[in-house]
Amino acid sequence: MTSDSVIELVERGVGADGVFEVGVVFSDSGVECAVTVTDPASQADERLLAWYFERHPRSPLLDGDRRRAAVRTLREYGQTLFSQVFGGAAGAGYRAVRERDFVGCRIEVVGGAGFHRLHWEALFDPGSDVPLAVRVPITRRVAQHSVRSGMPRPWPTLNILVVIARPNGVRDVGYRTISRPLVAALREASLPVRVEMVRPGTWEGLRGHLNAVRAERGSGWYHLVHFDVHGAFTDPAAVRAGGRAGGLPSAAGDPTTSRGKEGYLFFETDVTGRSDPRSADEVAKLLGAHGVPMAVVNACQSAMQDGSEAALAQRLAETGVPLVVGMAYAVTVAAAALAMPALYGQLVRGVEPEEALRQMRRRLFESPDRQGFFDQILPLHDWVLPVVFRQHRVDLGLREMRPGEADSYEARASKVGAEPTPEYGFVGRDLDVHGIERMLLTDPDRNQILVRGMAGAGKSTLLAHLGWWWQRTGLVDEVFTFSYEDRAWTADQVVRAIAARLWPDRTANATWESSSEEAKRELVARTLRAQRHLLVIDNMESVTGAPASIPHALPAGDREALRELLARLRGGRTLVALGSREAETWLAAESFGACVHELGGLDPQAASVLADRILNRHNAVGYLDDPDHREALTALLESLGGYPLPMEVVLPTLSSTTPARVLEELGSGGPGADPTGSLRAAIEYSYAALDHAVQRALALLAPFTAVIPGADLLAEYQRLLQEYEPDDDRWGALDVVAGVEAAVRIGVAARHENLSGWVRVVPVLPYFLRRTVRAHPGWWQAARRAHYRLHVLLGERLLSQMIGLDPASRASGHATVQACYANFTDAMDTALEHGFPVTPVLWPIEVLLDQTRQYTAREHLLLGAATALSSHTGAVARNELARLLHQLGWVAHDQRRFDEAEGHYRRALELLLELGDRRTAGRTYHQLGLVCHDLRRFDEAERHYKQAVEVWLEFGSRHAAARTYHQLGVAAHARERLEQAEDYYRQSLELKLEFGDRPGAAVTYHQLGKLARDQRRLEQAEEHFLQSLGLKLEFGDRRGAASTYHQLGMIAHDRSHFEQAQDYYRQALELKLEFGDRHAAALTYHQLGSAAQDQRRFEQAEDYFRRALELKLEFGDRHGAASTYYHLGMVAEQQRRPDQAENHYRRALQAFPVEDGERGPVHAATALGRLLIEIGRRSDAFTVLVEAAAGWWRITGGFDFPGIDALAEQYRHLDQRTTDDVIDALAPTVATALRQRLAPRV
């Protein structure tokens, strides 16, 4: 067989019934075998596969049966298709090829759109464990004549153009998720490669780039264009309306119109969140006009077919692109990041495109694990997704470099050089890179930018990386970098250094040197305006001699010359990036204007990567998994704010010091957190340059961590400082506002992006200031006391916001407390140390942690304060301790640690009554009622609720009483006193609405919905649940909304609307998992199991029930576990597995509590009894059913339970001695009553 042997699968015709007549042609022998092919998949199968690839990664924990069914369907599809093609006459030819291990072979599918709807890449030889497409390249070709674009002229380099479009900005897929691994793979290539990128990722940017390259280098320069964009196959109306449901940005203007559905690629616009859709025809024509032979589109749905319409990849091929790679369904980011470097790594090594694509497919097949939502890893068979249209052979072979070309290529490679590598590598910053590129490149008149950031943010590192990245990917030719950290560069020195690089030739440089100084500056400026280079000027704060700078300032005349030089470059092609801690207002108008990028710390993911690298380097990675140190390590990392310099200085100390100790040193200003002095050096010079009075004012801000509040609160802080001024160290007039302004000016603080008037501080500033002010112990204590008092005042304000009824105010309170978190905990430390009341500064963060469901952090906060107060004997401290114990009971209660919760509540109640604080005791009575309710001690719960109501009404707290009336309703509801429950609920609702408590009303509407459902009033139940949901969403209570989505799912379930029910259950489950509410998630898993059971999806039902059972047992929820065991028994019985069913029913009976009022054991015993009858164990069945009858008697005083007929039948058939032995074991009264009930049936 020759090296280019092909097995062609050619569409010869299609019947009215959709059956294809196919010729299987073996090119080496010329033999053609006629076969017929029908679509192996039904519409339901196609929907299943679409769900598997597109929706399942979003909910990887759900629908295990559907996942397994999809995998089976894919395998069966491939095997059926294989059998239709190679199961008959064509089998001999196929086996001959297989015996040669497919060496040099390719399968080519030729036909129309309908033929290409079939998933040919799924072909699966039943005699193999590997898909055929993994063993041999499978390509497609459109049967109709396509426009044949000319092949590119031979070039000495492999030229790749990458188009990245992220219309959704920060909410989109990572900007360089694909491109960075791609560039890394190409650097290792054995062939000369040039990778360039279209910037910005707009349609005009792509057209402009291709036109510019053609003008400079001629047509056909690019061998390949890679589209890393969003895509869709839909109708134009849907595109105009905003793209696919699922997140594509809305479209700008009208897309190219066409009949029916069309494939689109979505490009960026100058408005974040708005895209520019372009049809496949437009894209293909553009590529054809520029002689591009190959396109790769890792866009969603880039190869899908619908009806008779071809999708994106086929359209590109039809219009003239010789080789197109698309995706049959949406490809995950993880798969694209894995596949694309594998593909290009092969191409640049000279491998034929078809074989390179097969290797890429093999990579996906051999590494199937993908990361889905909720950080879940799921195996995905996405090796089938790449679809290759090959209209004719594409030769990417490179010609030999001509004399001079090799030198030019190597010189360019040398000029670009290796990636600048900080000590721990360059991590993150994709959002910053994308933001800077958009600001610089979307407006042709805007070519200069100020990258501003505080000390330690990594400005210089980012600018160095940008220079390398832009040069490596073709955005700029030369990179000129000048840093005022090195020297005080004058404009003439900058111009001369640039000229030496622009005109390295001695003659050209001599010509430039012979010009006047003014002509020299203008010649350099004119050249930079005409050519695309990058000019980086870093550490600009030094130019003006600002306090933030190192001593490399320029005199006024030299500053003016530098400003004039930058003004000459404005609007030109060369990009200018300035780095500074300051605003550089002195040159903004002539240079960057409003084009400023504020650089903060690394994003959380990148900060985590950097922390891991540092800890690994210094053998401290064990702290990550050590529960004894994890909390302190987390607090330490948060305090460093993702700023690279503090992280790189502080974290290495963990090699010999615990996180708690380093955190303490950092907070107190001790030397252990900065052994090298790097943190101190980052600020010391700037601080020393400030006016002495400003230095003192700034030093007195030492107690503040992370943020400093606005002017009104600072005025109060200054007043408090003066009140505590030490007699033996008077400093005179203070101006702390001036201190804050100085911190901003020297780049150790920045205006807060969300809190107006507030500033963020660089993480190392408090450390530096505390080391400074410790030399004045009187002032340090004064500052700490003033800081505490200020946060008492602030805490009162924020607490009222967070527990108020206005959603916007609550959100604002959350944001402010989150920003001030470290300041409140520092104020707590001051309070505990000096015996001040601690709860005024504790409650704001406790409420935040409660409302955001951060259980562990909340418990640690409360436990630490309670432990510290337990040794205090004063009345105020003991009252605070009682309140903290109450809250600890609440936390334990939320986590279903009921005994512990009850202990905390009872100790709190004892203290409160001892102190005579009955009003506060009302809250604890209420909570004791809740915990007794959850322990199913309903009488006791009701008593505590009534004690709480008595207290509320005694003190006129009718609004508080509303909450307890609600719980009295819940207690009555649980005991099936439905009318009483409704009365209590309505009493509660009236009071809540009277006081405008709409969030509280949402909770009661929810309960009224549950009550109506239990009474089978489904319409009214749904109405109440929708009222509840609307209010919860209005007030941002997404966690509370989860339970209402769950209940709406149950309503849909009751109506047998299973799809709607599952949608509601999924919404509930996603929210519960998002908020870490795993016990509540168990309830939803149980309901998903019940829905699957009712649909006779028994395998899936069992999966859900087992997941629910796992979680219930983890949380010690025996009652809930009993219900799930019972349902597992029913599923096993329905699948005719009696032994397993019996085991589940018996475990349900063991798990159900033995108590009055519980009907669950009766139902489980009845089910078990019926099962035992069915398998012939009548005596055992009789015993179980008698137990059920006795349980029903205890609940109702009668025997009309669901198993009475079965019991009577066994009573009639079994001998009297057997029945008497069982019945006589009951209490005499029950035995007599049961015999009387059964007697008429004998």
FENPENOR-V309766 format. One record per helix or strand of 3 or more residues. SS is the DSSP state (A for helix, B for strand). FROM is the first residue (numbers start at 1). LEN is the number of residues. If there is no record, write none. Layout:
BEGIN
ss->SS from->FROM len->LEN
ss->SS from->FROM len->LEN
END
This chain:
BEGIN
ss->B from->5 len->10
ss->B from->20 len->7
ss->B from->31 len->7
ss->A from->43 len->17
ss->A from->64 len->23
ss->A from->91 len->9
ss->B from->105 len->7
ss->A from->113 len->4
ss->A from->120 len->3
ss->A from->132 len->4
ss->B from->137 len->6
ss->B from->158 len->7
ss->A from->169 len->3
ss->A from->179 len->9
ss->B from->193 len->6
ss->A from->203 len->15
ss->B from->224 len->5
ss->B from->230 len->6
ss->A from->236 len->5
ss->B from->261 len->8
ss->B from->274 len->6
ss->A from->280 len->10
ss->B from->294 len->4
ss->A from->312 len->7
ss->B from->323 len->5
ss->A from->333 len->15
ss->A from->353 len->14
ss->B from->369 len->3
ss->A from->373 len->3
ss->B from->377 len->3
ss->A from->382 len->3
ss->B from->386 len->5
ss->A from->405 len->12
ss->A from->430 len->12
ss->B from->448 len->6
ss->A from->459 len->14
ss->B from->479 len->5
ss->A from->491 len->12
ss->A from->506 len->8
ss->A from->517 len->14
ss->B from->534 len->5
ss->A from->540 len->3
ss->A from->556 len->14
ss->B from->575 len->6
ss->A from->585 len->4
ss->B from->596 len->4
ss->A from->604 len->14
ss->A from->621 len->5
ss->A from->627 len->14
ss->A from->644 len->12
ss->A from->659 len->10
ss->A from->671 len->3
ss->A from->678 len->11
ss->A from->692 len->8
ss->A from->711 len->13
ss->A from->736 len->10
ss->B from->749 len->3
ss->B from->759 len->3
ss->A from->763 len->11
ss->A from->777 len->26
ss->A from->807 len->28
ss->A from->839 len->13
ss->A from->855 len->15
ss->A from->875 len->20
ss->A from->898 len->17
ss->A from->918 len->17
ss->A from->938 len->17
ss->A from->958 len->17
ss->A from->978 len->17
ss->A from->998 len->17
ss->A from->1018 len->17
ss->A from->1038 len->17
ss->A from->1058 len->17
ss->A from->1078 len->17
ss->A from->1098 len->17
ss->A from->1118 len->17
ss->A from->1138 len->14
ss->A from->1160 len->15
ss->A from->1178 len->19
ss->A from->1204 len->10
ss->A from->1216 len->9
ss->A from->1228 len->12
END
